[in-house]
Amino acid sequence: MKKTFPILIKFLVAFILSTVIIVGYLFYDFSNEINIKSIINVLFRFGFRFAFPIAILFILLDFVLNKTKQKKVLSIIIIAFSICALYYYYHFFLWYVGISGLIDNPFVK
């Protein structure tokens, strides 16, 4: 239980921060008006869906880097892999938002 609680706290912080960044980015870049209904729609449609894998990636990265403190080369490889994974995930996110916006606008209703 003592080891699970810090991991859960780190996961929740990463998840909430990722959700806030994703929803904030979408409203800053794509929306003309902000209301509660559109915030909830975007939060459930994009925020939670994309924040969960990012939070898991950061928790795994934190866990592995804590286990490999003495192995610098392995740490650098893991960080490079994580950056590549986030880069491809970012492109997948933009494609998903673009296609979803063409089908129906999540900022309306």
A tleap script that builds the chain and sets N, CA, C and O, in Angstrom:
source leaprc.protein.ff14SB
mol = sequence {
  NMET LYS LYS THR PHE PRO ILE LEU ILE LYS
  PHE LEU VAL ALA PHE ILE LEU SER THR VAL
  ILE ILE VAL GLY TYR LEU PHE TYR ASP PHE
  SER ASN GLU ILE ASN ILE LYS SER ILE ILE
  ASN VAL LEU PHE ARG PHE GLY PHE ARG PHE
  ALA PHE PRO ILE ALA ILE LEU PHE ILE LEU
  LEU ASP PHE VAL LEU ASN LYS THR LYS GLN
  LYS LYS VAL LEU SER ILE ILE ILE ILE ALA
  PHE SER ILE CYS ALA LEU TYR TYR TYR TYR
  HIE PHE PHE LEU TRP TYR VAL GLY ILE SER
  GLY LEU ILE ASP ASN PRO PHE VAL CLYS
}
set mol.1.N position { 0.825 -1.198 0.000 }
set mol.1.CA position { 0.000 0.000 0.000 }
set mol.1.C position { 0.866 1.257 0.000 }
set mol.1.O position { 0.513 2.264 -0.614 }
set mol.2.N position { 2.013 1.191 0.699 }
set mol.2.CA position { 2.870 2.370 0.767 }
set mol.2.C position { 3.497 2.699 -0.591 }
set mol.2.O position { 3.746 3.866 -0.891 }
set mol.3.N position { 3.749 1.682 -1.404 }
set mol.3.CA position { 4.337 1.926 -2.716 }
set mol.3.C position { 3.278 2.287 -3.753 }
set mol.3.O position { 3.582 2.952 -4.742 }
set mol.4.N position { 2.058 1.860 -3.538 }
set mol.4.CA position { 0.989 2.113 -4.502 }
set mol.4.C position { 0.492 3.552 -4.418 }
set mol.4.O position { 0.162 4.145 -5.445 }
set mol.5.N position { 0.433 4.115 -3.238 }
set mol.5.CA position { -0.126 5.452 -3.063 }
set mol.5.C position { 0.667 6.537 -3.804 }
set mol.5.O position { 0.047 7.364 -4.472 }
set mol.6.N position { 2.009 6.576 -3.719 }
set mol.6.CA position { 2.739 7.595 -4.503 }
set mol.6.C position { 2.569 7.430 -6.013 }
set mol.6.O position { 2.500 8.418 -6.745 }
set mol.7.N position { 2.504 6.193 -6.471 }
set mol.7.CA position { 2.305 5.963 -7.908 }
set mol.7.C position { 0.933 6.458 -8.331 }
set mol.7.O position { 0.791 7.053 -9.400 }
set mol.8.N position { -0.078 6.220 -7.506 }
set mol.8.CA position { -1.426 6.693 -7.806 }
set mol.8.C position { -1.492 8.214 -7.814 }
set mol.8.O position { -2.149 8.804 -8.673 }
set mol.9.N position { -0.821 8.846 -6.871 }
set mol.9.CA position { -0.789 10.320 -6.824 }
set mol.9.C position { -0.084 10.868 -8.068 }
set mol.9.O position { -0.564 11.824 -8.676 }
set mol.10.N position { 1.048 10.272 -8.452 }
set mol.10.CA position { 1.752 10.727 -9.653 }
set mol.10.C position { 0.889 10.545 -10.897 }
set mol.10.O position { 0.864 11.408 -11.775 }
set mol.11.N position { 0.178 9.412 -10.969 }
set mol.11.CA position { -0.695 9.162 -12.113 }
set mol.11.C position { -1.812 10.210 -12.173 }
set mol.11.O position { -2.092 10.754 -13.241 }
set mol.12.N position { -2.442 10.491 -11.045 }
set mol.12.CA position { -3.529 11.471 -11.035 }
set mol.12.C position { -3.041 12.865 -11.403 }
set mol.12.O position { -3.724 13.589 -12.128 }
set mol.13.N position { -1.875 13.245 -10.914 }
set mol.13.CA position { -1.314 14.560 -11.271 }
set mol.13.C position { -1.018 14.620 -12.769 }
set mol.13.O position { -1.353 15.606 -13.425 }
set mol.14.N position { -0.392 13.574 -13.314 }
set mol.14.CA position { -0.089 13.547 -14.751 }
set mol.14.C position { -1.367 13.528 -15.577 }
set mol.14.O position { -1.441 14.185 -16.615 }
set mol.15.N position { -2.373 12.785 -15.129 }
set mol.15.CA position { -3.641 12.698 -15.851 }
set mol.15.C position { -4.376 14.040 -15.857 }
set mol.15.O position { -4.856 14.482 -16.901 }
set mol.16.N position { -4.462 14.679 -14.707 }
set mol.16.CA position { -5.162 15.972 -14.623 }
set mol.16.C position { -4.414 17.034 -15.411 }
set mol.16.O position { -5.033 17.823 -16.125 }
set mol.17.N position { -3.096 17.065 -15.293 }
set mol.17.CA position { -2.309 18.040 -16.042 }
set mol.17.C position { -2.437 17.816 -17.548 }
set mol.17.O position { -2.577 18.779 -18.301 }
set mol.18.N position { -2.392 16.574 -17.993 }
set mol.18.CA position { -2.554 16.276 -19.417 }
set mol.18.C position { -3.942 16.675 -19.912 }
set mol.18.O position { -4.076 17.233 -21.001 }
set mol.19.N position { -4.963 16.395 -19.126 }
set mol.19.CA position { -6.329 16.759 -19.509 }
set mol.19.C position { -6.483 18.263 -19.627 }
set mol.19.O position { -7.077 18.753 -20.587 }
set mol.20.N position { -5.957 18.996 -18.666 }
set mol.20.CA position { -6.061 20.459 -18.699 }
set mol.20.C position { -5.319 21.030 -19.904 }
set mol.20.O position { -5.810 21.950 -20.557 }
set mol.21.N position { -4.142 20.491 -20.200 }
set mol.21.CA position { -3.376 20.982 -21.350 }
set mol.21.C position { -4.101 20.681 -22.658 }
set mol.21.O position { -4.157 21.535 -23.542 }
set mol.22.N position { -4.650 19.492 -22.792 }
set mol.22.CA position { -5.343 19.122 -24.022 }
set mol.22.C position { -6.590 19.974 -24.224 }
set mol.22.O position { -6.799 20.516 -25.309 }
set mol.23.N position { -7.410 20.098 -23.205 }
set mol.23.CA position { -8.649 20.889 -23.332 }
set mol.23.C position { -8.322 22.365 -23.533 }
set mol.23.O position { -8.967 23.042 -24.334 }
set mol.24.N position { -7.327 22.862 -22.813 }
set mol.24.CA position { -6.919 24.260 -22.996 }
set mol.24.C position { -6.408 24.527 -24.397 }
set mol.24.O position { -6.719 25.562 -24.987 }
set mol.25.N position { -5.621 23.599 -24.936 }
set mol.25.CA position { -5.114 23.743 -26.297 }
set mol.25.C position { -6.256 23.776 -27.306 }
set mol.25.O position { -6.268 24.606 -28.215 }
set mol.26.N position { -7.207 22.877 -27.142 }
set mol.26.CA position { -8.318 22.825 -28.086 }
set mol.26.C position { -9.153 24.099 -28.040 }
set mol.26.O position { -9.558 24.610 -29.084 }
set mol.27.N position { -9.408 24.605 -26.869 }
set mol.27.CA position { -10.202 25.826 -26.785 }
set mol.27.C position { -9.414 27.044 -27.242 }
set mol.27.O position { -9.990 27.968 -27.816 }
set mol.28.N position { -8.134 27.063 -27.004 }
set mol.28.CA position { -7.327 28.184 -27.454 }
set mol.28.C position { -7.209 28.209 -28.971 }
set mol.28.O position { -7.240 29.274 -29.587 }
set mol.29.N position { -7.074 27.036 -29.566 }
set mol.29.CA position { -6.792 26.961 -30.993 }
set mol.29.C position { -8.040 26.882 -31.875 }
set mol.29.O position { -8.030 27.400 -32.991 }
set mol.30.N position { -9.113 26.246 -31.399 }
set mol.30.CA position { -10.229 25.953 -32.292 }
set mol.30.C position { -11.545 26.624 -31.949 }
set mol.30.O position { -12.437 26.666 -32.796 }
set mol.31.N position { -11.703 27.144 -30.759 }
set mol.31.CA position { -13.020 27.595 -30.342 }
set mol.31.C position { -13.146 29.116 -30.376 }
set mol.31.O position { -12.210 29.844 -30.046 }
set mol.32.N position { -14.334 29.574 -30.787 }
set mol.32.CA position { -14.628 31.001 -30.759 }
set mol.32.C position { -15.336 31.409 -29.481 }
set mol.32.O position { -15.126 32.512 -28.977 }
set mol.33.N position { -16.165 30.536 -28.961 }
set mol.33.CA position { -16.867 30.818 -27.721 }
set mol.33.C position { -16.729 29.640 -26.773 }
set mol.33.O position { -16.646 28.486 -27.192 }
set mol.34.N position { -16.706 29.954 -25.497 }
set mol.34.CA position { -16.530 28.915 -24.485 }
set mol.34.C position { -17.755 28.910 -23.591 }
set mol.34.O position { -18.111 29.935 -23.008 }
set mol.35.N position { -18.406 27.746 -23.481 }
set mol.35.CA position { -19.488 27.579 -22.521 }
set mol.35.C position { -19.325 26.230 -21.834 }
set mol.35.O position { -18.515 25.403 -22.252 }
set mol.36.N position { -20.086 26.019 -20.798 }
set mol.36.CA position { -19.939 24.816 -19.981 }
set mol.36.C position { -20.236 23.544 -20.781 }
set mol.36.O position { -19.547 22.535 -20.629 }
set mol.37.N position { -21.249 23.598 -21.619 }
set mol.37.CA position { -21.626 22.412 -22.389 }
set mol.37.C position { -20.515 21.987 -23.356 }
set mol.37.O position { -20.242 20.796 -23.509 }
set mol.38.N position { -19.884 22.959 -24.003 }
set mol.38.CA position { -18.803 22.615 -24.926 }
set mol.38.C position { -17.555 22.157 -24.172 }
set mol.38.O position { -16.815 21.307 -24.667 }
set mol.39.N position { -17.314 22.706 -22.986 }
set mol.39.CA position { -16.178 22.250 -22.189 }
set mol.39.C position { -16.368 20.793 -21.784 }
set mol.39.O position { -15.438 19.993 -21.890 }
set mol.40.N position { -17.549 20.448 -21.328 }
set mol.40.CA position { -17.826 19.060 -20.922 }
set mol.40.C position { -17.741 18.123 -22.123 }
set mol.40.O position { -17.210 17.018 -22.017 }
set mol.41.N position { -18.266 18.567 -23.266 }
set mol.41.CA position { -18.211 17.752 -24.478 }
set mol.41.C position { -16.766 17.483 -24.888 }
set mol.41.O position { -16.408 16.339 -25.170 }
set mol.42.N position { -15.941 18.510 -24.923 }
set mol.42.CA position { -14.540 18.351 -25.320 }
set mol.42.C position { -13.776 17.548 -24.275 }
set mol.42.O position { -12.903 16.751 -24.617 }
set mol.43.N position { -14.101 17.754 -23.005 }
set mol.43.CA position { -13.425 17.019 -21.940 }
set mol.43.C position { -13.649 15.520 -22.065 }
set mol.43.O position { -12.698 14.744 -21.967 }
set mol.44.N position { -14.883 15.103 -22.279 }
set mol.44.CA position { -15.169 13.677 -22.397 }
set mol.44.C position { -14.762 13.114 -23.750 }
set mol.44.O position { -14.394 11.943 -23.848 }
set mol.45.N position { -14.825 13.923 -24.779 }
set mol.45.CA position { -14.552 13.431 -26.120 }
set mol.45.C position { -13.062 13.354 -26.434 }
set mol.45.O position { -12.607 12.414 -27.086 }
set mol.46.N position { -12.308 14.341 -25.973 }
set mol.46.CA position { -10.884 14.386 -26.297 }
set mol.46.C position { -9.989 14.313 -25.067 }
set mol.46.O position { -8.991 13.593 -25.070 }
set mol.47.N position { -10.333 15.044 -24.026 }
set mol.47.CA position { -9.446 15.180 -22.875 }
set mol.47.C position { -9.128 13.881 -22.188 }
set mol.47.O position { -7.957 13.525 -22.059 }
set mol.48.N position { -10.138 13.158 -21.742 }
set mol.48.CA position { -9.910 11.902 -21.028 }
set mol.48.C position { -9.327 10.839 -21.942 }
set mol.48.O position { -8.485 10.046 -21.520 }
set mol.49.N position { -9.767 10.818 -23.181 }
set mol.49.CA position { -9.324 9.794 -24.127 }
set mol.49.C position { -7.830 9.906 -24.419 }
set mol.49.O position { -7.151 8.889 -24.569 }
set mol.50.N position { -7.320 11.111 -24.500 }
set mol.50.CA position { -5.913 11.290 -24.846 }
set mol.50.C position { -5.022 11.485 -23.632 }
set mol.50.O position { -3.813 11.280 -23.729 }
set mol.51.N position { -5.574 11.871 -22.502 }
set mol.51.CA position { -4.751 12.077 -21.309 }
set mol.51.C position { -4.367 10.758 -20.644 }
set mol.51.O position { -3.306 10.673 -20.026 }
set mol.52.N position { -5.195 9.745 -20.757 }
set mol.52.CA position { -4.919 8.469 -20.099 }
set mol.52.C position { -3.625 7.815 -20.591 }
set mol.52.O position { -2.795 7.449 -19.759 }
set mol.53.N position { -3.409 7.648 -21.909 }
set mol.53.CA position { -2.141 7.040 -22.354 }
set mol.53.C position { -0.922 7.906 -22.038 }
set mol.53.O position { 0.155 7.377 -21.763 }
set mol.54.N position { -1.077 9.217 -22.075 }
set mol.54.CA position { 0.048 10.094 -21.756 }
set mol.54.C position { 0.429 9.943 -20.290 }
set mol.54.O position { 1.614 9.879 -19.960 }
set mol.55.N position { -0.566 9.887 -19.409 }
set mol.55.CA position { -0.281 9.701 -17.985 }
set mol.55.C position { 0.382 8.355 -17.733 }
set mol.55.O position { 1.313 8.271 -16.931 }
set mol.56.N position { -0.074 7.308 -18.395 }
set mol.56.CA position { 0.553 5.993 -18.241 }
set mol.56.C position { 1.999 6.021 -18.740 }
set mol.56.O position { 2.879 5.432 -18.113 }
set mol.57.N position { 2.251 6.698 -19.858 }
set mol.57.CA position { 3.613 6.794 -20.385 }
set mol.57.C position { 4.527 7.514 -19.393 }
set mol.57.O position { 5.658 7.080 -19.175 }
set mol.58.N position { 4.057 8.597 -18.796 }
set mol.58.CA position { 4.893 9.318 -17.839 }
set mol.58.C position { 5.130 8.514 -16.559 }
set mol.58.O position { 6.213 8.588 -15.979 }
set mol.59.N position { 4.142 7.756 -16.118 }
set mol.59.CA position { 4.333 6.919 -14.935 }
set mol.59.C position { 5.336 5.799 -15.232 }
set mol.59.O position { 6.203 5.509 -14.408 }
set mol.60.N position { 5.219 5.174 -16.397 }
set mol.60.CA position { 6.189 4.148 -16.773 }
set mol.60.C position { 7.593 4.738 -16.919 }
set mol.60.O position { 8.577 4.119 -16.517 }
set mol.61.N position { 7.676 5.928 -17.492 }
set mol.61.CA position { 8.967 6.592 -17.638 }
set mol.61.C position { 9.574 6.893 -16.269 }
set mol.61.O position { 10.766 6.670 -16.058 }
set mol.62.N position { 8.774 7.390 -15.354 }
set mol.62.CA position { 9.249 7.677 -14.000 }
set mol.62.C position { 9.713 6.398 -13.298 }
set mol.62.O position { 10.758 6.385 -12.647 }
set mol.63.N position { 8.942 5.341 -13.433 }
set mol.63.CA position { 9.278 4.073 -12.807 }
set mol.63.C position { 10.585 3.513 -13.348 }
set mol.63.O position { 11.448 3.095 -12.574 }
set mol.64.N position { 10.738 3.501 -14.652 }
set mol.64.CA position { 11.946 2.930 -15.266 }
set mol.64.C position { 13.162 3.790 -14.967 }
set mol.64.O position { 14.239 3.257 -14.702 }
set mol.65.N position { 13.012 5.117 -15.003 }
set mol.65.CA position { 14.156 5.979 -14.716 }
set mol.65.C position { 14.589 5.864 -13.259 }
set mol.65.O position { 15.777 5.992 -12.963 }
set mol.66.N position { 13.660 5.627 -12.352 }
set mol.66.CA position { 14.038 5.422 -10.955 }
set mol.66.C position { 14.769 4.098 -10.763 }
set mol.66.O position { 15.615 3.986 -9.877 }
set mol.67.N position { 14.458 3.102 -11.575 }
set mol.67.CA position { 15.125 1.802 -11.476 }
set mol.67.C position { 16.505 1.807 -12.143 }
set mol.67.O position { 17.363 1.004 -11.778 }
set mol.68.N position { 16.728 2.690 -13.103 }
set mol.68.CA position { 17.988 2.702 -13.858 }
set mol.68.C position { 18.787 3.970 -13.577 }
set mol.68.O position { 19.288 4.598 -14.510 }
set mol.69.N position { 18.912 4.348 -12.336 }
set mol.69.CA position { 19.637 5.576 -11.997 }
set mol.69.C position { 21.115 5.506 -12.361 }
set mol.69.O position { 21.709 6.523 -12.717 }
set mol.70.N position { 21.708 4.343 -12.278 }
set mol.70.CA position { 23.136 4.205 -12.533 }
set mol.70.C position { 23.459 4.011 -14.013 }
set mol.70.O position { 24.605 4.198 -14.421 }
set mol.71.N position { 22.487 3.649 -14.805 }
set mol.71.CA position { 22.739 3.340 -16.216 }
set mol.71.C position { 22.310 4.534 -17.081 }
set mol.71.O position { 21.146 4.637 -17.470 }
set mol.72.N position { 23.233 5.409 -17.370 }
set mol.72.CA position { 22.936 6.652 -18.093 }
set mol.72.C position { 22.520 6.395 -19.539 }
set mol.72.O position { 21.608 7.052 -20.041 }
set mol.73.N position { 23.163 5.464 -20.206 }
set mol.73.CA position { 22.843 5.195 -21.610 }
set mol.73.C position { 21.424 4.655 -21.735 }
set mol.73.O position { 20.682 5.066 -22.627 }
set mol.74.N position { 21.042 3.742 -20.853 }
set mol.74.CA position { 19.693 3.201 -20.875 }
set mol.74.C position { 18.659 4.300 -20.590 }
set mol.74.O position { 17.586 4.321 -21.194 }
set mol.75.N position { 18.987 5.199 -19.677 }
set mol.75.CA position { 18.076 6.307 -19.382 }
set mol.75.C position { 17.894 7.220 -20.592 }
set mol.75.O position { 16.782 7.672 -20.865 }
set mol.76.N position { 18.957 7.487 -21.304 }
set mol.76.CA position { 18.882 8.340 -22.495 }
set mol.76.C position { 18.065 7.655 -23.584 }
set mol.76.O position { 17.282 8.311 -24.269 }
set mol.77.N position { 18.234 6.360 -23.751 }
set mol.77.CA position { 17.449 5.626 -24.745 }
set mol.77.C position { 15.971 5.637 -24.387 }
set mol.77.O position { 15.122 5.803 -25.262 }
set mol.78.N position { 15.663 5.465 -23.128 }
set mol.78.CA position { 14.261 5.477 -22.687 }
set mol.78.C position { 13.637 6.851 -22.894 }
set mol.78.O position { 12.491 6.954 -23.331 }
set mol.79.N position { 14.378 7.899 -22.584 }
set mol.79.CA position { 13.865 9.253 -22.794 }
set mol.79.C position { 13.652 9.523 -24.282 }
set mol.79.O position { 12.641 10.119 -24.654 }
set mol.80.N position { 14.569 9.102 -25.129 }
set mol.80.CA position { 14.414 9.294 -26.577 }
set mol.80.C position { 13.198 8.538 -27.093 }
set mol.80.O position { 12.442 9.067 -27.908 }
set mol.81.N position { 13.001 7.312 -26.633 }
set mol.81.CA position { 11.826 6.538 -27.030 }
set mol.81.C position { 10.541 7.230 -26.581 }
set mol.81.O position { 9.565 7.265 -27.331 }
set mol.82.N position { 10.529 7.773 -25.381 }
set mol.82.CA position { 9.339 8.466 -24.872 }
set mol.82.C position { 9.036 9.718 -25.684 }
set mol.82.O position { 7.875 10.015 -25.963 }
set mol.83.N position { 10.062 10.441 -26.056 }
set mol.83.CA position { 9.856 11.638 -26.877 }
set mol.83.C position { 9.291 11.253 -28.242 }
set mol.83.O position { 8.387 11.920 -28.746 }
set mol.84.N position { 9.807 10.197 -28.840 }
set mol.84.CA position { 9.268 9.719 -30.126 }
set mol.84.C position { 7.820 9.262 -29.986 }
set mol.84.O position { 6.990 9.552 -30.848 }
set mol.85.N position { 7.517 8.557 -28.913 }
set mol.85.CA position { 6.143 8.101 -28.692 }
set mol.85.C position { 5.198 9.287 -28.517 }
set mol.85.O position { 4.095 9.280 -29.063 }
set mol.86.N position { 5.613 10.302 -27.768 }
set mol.86.CA position { 4.775 11.488 -27.602 }
set mol.86.C position { 4.608 12.249 -28.912 }
set mol.86.O position { 3.540 12.803 -29.171 }
set mol.87.N position { 5.644 12.282 -29.737 }
set mol.87.CA position { 5.570 12.952 -31.034 }
set mol.87.C position { 4.528 12.278 -31.940 }
set mol.87.O position { 3.699 12.953 -32.551 }
set mol.88.N position { 4.580 10.945 -32.018 }
set mol.88.CA position { 3.609 10.235 -32.854 }
set mol.88.C position { 2.207 10.309 -32.267 }
set mol.88.O position { 1.223 10.372 -33.003 }
set mol.89.N position { 2.119 10.302 -30.964 }
set mol.89.CA position { 0.815 10.429 -30.316 }
set mol.89.C position { 0.224 11.811 -30.565 }
set mol.89.O position { -0.991 11.944 -30.716 }
set mol.90.N position { 1.067 12.843 -30.611 }
set mol.90.CA position { 0.621 14.205 -30.922 }
set mol.90.C position { 0.041 14.265 -32.337 }
set mol.90.O position { -1.002 14.886 -32.544 }
set mol.91.N position { 0.692 13.637 -33.305 }
set mol.91.CA position { 0.165 13.632 -34.672 }
set mol.91.C position { -1.140 12.856 -34.772 }
set mol.91.O position { -2.058 13.266 -35.482 }
set mol.92.N position { -1.223 11.735 -34.063 }
set mol.92.CA position { -2.477 10.993 -34.023 }
set mol.92.C position { -3.585 11.854 -33.426 }
set mol.92.O position { -4.714 11.836 -33.917 }
set mol.93.N position { -3.280 12.599 -32.385 }
set mol.93.CA position { -4.241 13.493 -31.744 }
set mol.93.C position { -4.740 14.555 -32.721 }
set mol.93.O position { -5.944 14.800 -32.807 }
set mol.94.N position { -3.827 15.184 -33.454 }
set mol.94.CA position { -4.238 16.225 -34.403 }
set mol.94.C position { -5.086 15.646 -35.532 }
set mol.94.O position { -6.048 16.283 -35.960 }
set mol.95.N position { -4.753 14.464 -36.019 }
set mol.95.CA position { -5.573 13.831 -37.050 }
set mol.95.C position { -6.956 13.495 -36.521 }
set mol.95.O position { -7.959 13.701 -37.205 }
set mol.96.N position { -7.006 12.987 -35.320 }
set mol.96.CA position { -8.299 12.628 -34.718 }
set mol.96.C position { -9.168 13.867 -34.520 }
set mol.96.O position { -10.364 13.837 -34.809 }
set mol.97.N position { -8.579 14.943 -34.034 }
set mol.97.CA position { -9.335 16.178 -33.846 }
set mol.97.C position { -9.787 16.738 -35.184 }
set mol.97.O position { -10.915 17.217 -35.304 }
set mol.98.N position { -8.922 16.684 -36.191 }
set mol.98.CA position { -9.285 17.190 -37.510 }
set mol.98.C position { -10.415 16.409 -38.149 }
set mol.98.O position { -11.367 17.001 -38.658 }
set mol.99.N position { -10.326 15.102 -38.130 }
set mol.99.CA position { -11.382 14.263 -38.711 }
set mol.99.C position { -12.677 14.412 -37.918 }
set mol.99.O position { -13.760 14.499 -38.497 }
set mol.100.N position { -12.561 14.442 -36.604 }
set mol.100.CA position { -13.748 14.588 -35.767 }
set mol.100.C position { -14.413 15.947 -36.004 }
set mol.100.O position { -15.640 16.052 -35.988 }
set mol.101.N position { -13.606 16.977 -36.222 }
set mol.101.CA position { -14.158 18.294 -36.508 }
set mol.101.C position { -14.852 18.360 -37.853 }
set mol.101.O position { -15.781 19.147 -38.037 }
set mol.102.N position { -14.404 17.533 -38.804 }
set mol.102.CA position { -15.073 17.502 -40.105 }
set mol.102.C position { -16.415 16.782 -40.016 }
set mol.102.O position { -17.364 17.143 -40.713 }
set mol.103.N position { -16.495 15.772 -39.169 }
set mol.103.CA position { -17.738 15.016 -39.042 }
set mol.103.C position { -18.786 15.825 -38.294 }
set mol.103.O position { -19.892 16.020 -38.798 }
set mol.104.N position { -18.460 16.287 -37.123 }
set mol.104.CA position { -19.328 17.218 -36.402 }
set mol.104.C position { -18.485 18.067 -35.474 }
set mol.104.O position { -17.458 17.609 -34.973 }
set mol.105.N position { -18.896 19.272 -35.246 }
set mol.105.CA position { -18.118 20.222 -34.458 }
set mol.105.C position { -18.359 19.981 -32.983 }
set mol.105.O position { -19.489 20.140 -32.520 }
set mol.106.N position { -17.320 19.595 -32.211 }
set mol.106.CA position { -17.529 19.321 -30.791 }
set mol.106.C position { -17.701 20.578 -29.955 }
set mol.106.O position { -18.064 20.496 -28.781 }
set mol.107.N position { -17.445 21.738 -30.542 }
set mol.107.CA position { -17.550 22.979 -29.777 }
set mol.107.C position { -18.964 23.557 -29.822 }
set mol.107.O position { -19.251 24.557 -29.164 }
set mol.108.N position { -19.836 22.932 -30.590 }
set mol.108.CA position { -21.208 23.398 -30.696 }
set mol.108.C position { -22.100 22.409 -29.960 }
set mol.108.O position { -21.944 21.199 -30.118 }
set mol.109.N position { -23.001 22.894 -29.186 }
set mol.109.CA position { -23.961 22.104 -28.412 }
set mol.109.C position { -23.258 21.351 -27.357 }
set mol.109.O position { -23.890 20.622 -26.593 }
savepdb mol mol.pdb
quit
